[in-house]
């Protein structure tokens, strides 16, 4: 898929050299099975880039699980990410599937 098609499909706006490099990186990493770290200011488009990479990758048939890690209370990080069995902690009255298990064969962002 060419740059313009990626921009249109995923709502990535801009024509600067930096945006062109980002789209080139999306195209490159989507063809591989590597872990990608996206960083940037709030509102810079990290989720759009994650959606593009996921959709263009071999994992596209699996789910894209978007996690707002800042909204997870400190004491629940482990159970939210990895899940918990019934009775594992006070208040765990049923099995909880974690985000990593939910993202199996897909992508977690």
N, C-alpha and C positions, 0 to 999 in steps of 0.2 A: 504494500500500500504506500503510495507516495505521500509526501509531506502535507500537501493540500488536503488530501482525503482524510488523513489522520486529524488534522486541525478541524475540519468540518465535522467529522463523526464524533469527536470527543470535546468539542467546544474550546479548543486551545487557540487563544487569540494572540496574534503578533506576527511580525515578520523580521524581527531583529536577528542578527547573527546568533545571539544567545538562545532564542526560541528555536531557530533552525537546528542548533546543536542539541537541544533537548529532544526534539522530535527524532533526530538521527539516533540519539541514544535509546529512545523508546524502541525504534525499529531494530536496533542491534540487540538489546537485552531481551526483547520479546521472543527472539529466535533461540534463546539459550535456556538452560535450567539452572540459573544462578540466583542467589539471594541478592536483592537490590535494596539499598538504603536510600530513601528519599528524605531530603531535609530542606528546610526553607521556612520563611516567615509564614505566619498564619495568613491564609488567603492567597498564597502564592501559586496554588494550583497543584499541590502534591496529590490530592485525591484524583484529579483529572488524569494526571500522569499514571497513577496506579491503575486506574480503570483502563487506560489505553494499553499499558503493558499487559495486564491480565487478559483483556479481550483479544489481543493479537498473539497471545502465547498458546502453547500447548495445553495450558491449564484452563483455557476459556470455557470448557465444558463443566468445570467444577465451579464452586461458589467463590464469590469475592466477598470476604468478610471484612467490613470496615470497623475498626475498633477505635473509639475515642479514649485512649489510655488516660488522659487527664481527668476523665469523669469517673474512673474506677476508684472507689475508696481504698486507701492504702492497705487496710486489713483484708481486702478481698481480691487483690491483684492475682494471687496464685490460683484461687478457685475460679476466677473469671477467665484466665488464660488457659489453664490446664484442666478445669472441671473439678468436680468433687463427688464422692460417693455419699450416699445417704448415711447420715450419722457421723460424717467426718469432722464436723464442728457443730457448735451450738446453733440450732436453727436449720441445719441441713436435713430437712425432712424428706427429701427426694434426691435422686441422682441429678447432677448438673453437668451438662456437656459444656466443656470449655471452648473458647474461640479457636484454639489450634485444631481440636477435633472437628469442629464445625467446618473448618476450612480444608479438611482433608481432600486431596487431589485438586485443590483450587489455590486461592491466594488469600493471605491475611495481610491487611494494611492497617 
